[in-house]
Amino acid sequence: QSLYFKDIQIDNQIKLLKAAWIEILIIDLIWKQCQQPKETCVNCIVSANGQLLNINLIQNPAVKKLAERYLQCVNDFRQLQWQYPEYLALKYLVLFDP
């Protein structure tokens, strides 16, 4: 929906999205998680569809460690008290980073 992105040729749009899709997805999930009140579920991850997933129910130790690291990253962003314009700017930086 970006004005700048729409001005880029479609082939280049696809290349940019292919290179950055996972980072943009993670930024989106972190943003969504930060919008959730922290008290709702202390050890929960908010999924893309809004469901709360308690990481204490994760059986696989490697996956659980990854979930814990994700929540630590979310807490770091919460401490920054980032706002919507900063969230968008970060997405732009990731998208247009060569």
N, C-alpha and C positions, 0 to 999 in steps of 0.2 A: 504494500500500500504506500510505500515511500515514493515521493515525487522523483527523487534522485535515481532510485532503482528502476523506475519505469522508463527512464530515459536511456537506459543501457540496452544494447542489442540483446535479444532473447538468448542467443548462444552464450554470451558473456554472463547473463543472469544465471543460467544453468550452471556454468563453471563456478561462479561464486557460491551458489547454494550447495553444490556438491562438495566444495572445499570446506564449508563452514557449518553444514547442517547440524552436526552433533553438538558443536559449541553453542549454537543458537538455541537448540532444543534445551540444553542444560541451563542456559541463562533464563529461558522462559520458565522452566520448572522451578528454579531458585526464586525468581520473581513471584511466582504463584505461591510458593511456600512462605515467602516473606509476608505476603498479604494475609496469610492465615494467622489468627491470634496464636501466639506461642503456647498459651495455656490450654488450647484445645486438645492437644496430644503432644506431650513432651518428646517422646521417642517415635514420632510418626512422620511419614513422608506423604505429602499430598501428591496424588497421581494426576496425570493430565486430565482425567475426567472428574477430579475433585474428591475421589475417595481417599480416606486416611488409611495408610498402611503402617502398622506398628512394626518397627524393626526388631523388637524382641521376639517376634514370631518367626524370624528368618532362621532356618536350620543350617544353611551352608555358612561356615565361618568366613570364607572369603567374600561372599556376597554381603554378609552382615558387616564386615569391616568396611566395605565400600559404602554401604548405607550410612554408617557412622561418620565416615569422612565427608560424605555429602552433607549430612546434617551440621557438621562443623563448619563447612563452607557457607551454608545457609546462615548460621549464627554469626559468622564474620560479616556477611552482607547486612544482616539485621543491625549489627553494631554500627555499621557505616550510616545507617538510616537513609539509604538511597531512595531517591524519588523517581517518579516515572520518567522524566527527561533523562536522568542518568542511566536508567535501564535501557532506554532507546539508544542513547549514545554508545553504550557498551555493545549493543547488538550491531550498530553500524561499524564500530571499530573491528569487531570480529568478522563481519561480512566483507568488509573492504580491505582487510589485512592480506597483503600478498603472501 
